[in-house]
């Protein structure tokens, strides 16, 4: 009995030291392998503690619960899922080994105790999964225009900032397009806002299908859209916008809607990374285009 108690104390100390020493891995996501190994060490140490536990009701099962919940909630659902499967298997094996060594069956209250710990673990897992789902949904809504499904203004600036910082290290060509819908206010005033929403959604759909998935397409606000096209010359970009304009106009004619688009394009200089200034230049090009159309 004394030997079992000594082993139990020794394993408990090792478990504590392991969490202190390996704690540096929990703060750095690049240490994925070390993090997983550290988590597995927690499970194995808990398993050994359960086997060496002299008590029939296994208070050391709580160590296994802490190893699963603590590490799982800290590192996300992927690791939580791994730990859940490994922890349940380790707990089952350690309990079987423990009572095999004692050569007796578990006491009656033990089954309720084990069921309580198991239910607590699964409940925590499903709660963490729900929280993760809501977090991702909130992040998506914060970066997506609700009506069109395109990037919103905030997401555009985040993506543009990254893209222009990337251009400092790589030979990227970026075309900035600032576009808005012609006579959109008149459509809203005469045909209603529902029709205006349909027009915006149709134009957004044409932009999605007309450009590549690597291009940045956003609804900047109202009927204004901003695009960042990567590795394309300005002439080809103009041709693509012309095709979209024709499809959009044809769609409007079929529904008796007088629609069209105007756009301005700019190729930022290599040393110009001021996004606001670049958008201002593209907006000025758009204004010049509108003057030409109205002349």
PyMOL commands that set and color helices and strands:
alter all, ss='L'
color gray80, all
select helices_A, chain A and resi 2-27+32-52+61-75+77-102+108-143+153-167+184-191+193-210+234-254+275-294
alter helices_A, ss='H'
color red, helices_A
select strands_A, chain A and resi 174-181+216-221+224-230+261-267
alter strands_A, ss='S'
color yellow, strands_A
deselect
rebuild
show_as cartoon
